[in-house]
Amino acid sequence: MTEATPVAEMSFEEAMRELEAVVTKLERGDVALEDSIRLYERGAELKARCEAKLKEAEEKVAQITLDGQGQPTGTTPAGDV
């Protein structure tokens, strides 16, 4: 993914890959100050995207209902969780 890709359009995996690349660049410490600031800001956006996608997945898992044998039978409407 390039920085031209809007963070809001990224999948969890795409955002995570780019976040890892940002962290690697920042950890190397050989990036100019202005670039470091830009990378940090991008990283913060990517982190927020990853957190939002994880929360979304957790909510979906929490909505799965199980039968008496522990087998998934459907989902519970979000308001009932």
N, C-alpha and C positions, 0 to 999 in steps of 0.2 A: 504494500500500500504506500502511496505517496502522500505527502502533506496536502495535495490537491483534493484528496478524497475527504468529503465531510465526515467528521467523526460520527455524527448522528446516523449515517447510512451504513456504518461498518457493522459486521457481525462481531460476536464476542471474540472469535478466533482472530479475525483481522485486527481488531483493536488491541488484543493481547500481544500479537506479534510485533506491531508497531511500538507498543509501550515498551516491550523488551528491548527493541532497537534504540529507543530514546534513552532508556536507563543505561544501556551499554555505552552510548556516546557520552552521556553526562559523567559516568564513572571514570571514563578514560581521562577526563580533565584537560583535554587538548582542544576544546572548543572555545571560540571567542566568547566574550561575555554576552554580547547581543544575541548570538546564536544559542548560548546556554539558556538565556531567558526565554527565547522563542521555543526551544525544546522543552523547557520546564512547563510552559503554558500548554503546549500540545500534550505533554505527558499527563498533566492534570485533567485535560479533557478526555483523554483516552482512559484514564483510571476511572473517571466518573461513568463513562460508557460501559466499561467492564462491570462495574458495580451494579449499574442499572440492569444489564442483561442477566447477571447472576440472580438478582432479586426477582426478576421476571421468571426465571427458571424455577427458583425456589417456590414461588407462589403457585406455579403450575403443578409442581410435585405435591405441594400441600393440598391441592384440590383433588388428587386422585383418591377415589374411594375403593375400599377392598371388601370382598365378600367374607364369609365366615372362614374360608380356607386361606385367606390372605391374598387372593387373586384379584387383580384390578377389575373393577366392574364399570367404571365410568369416572366422571368427575363431578365434584360438588360445585355448584355455582359459587363464584368468588365471594359473594356476600354471606355465604353460609360457613366460611372457613373460620 
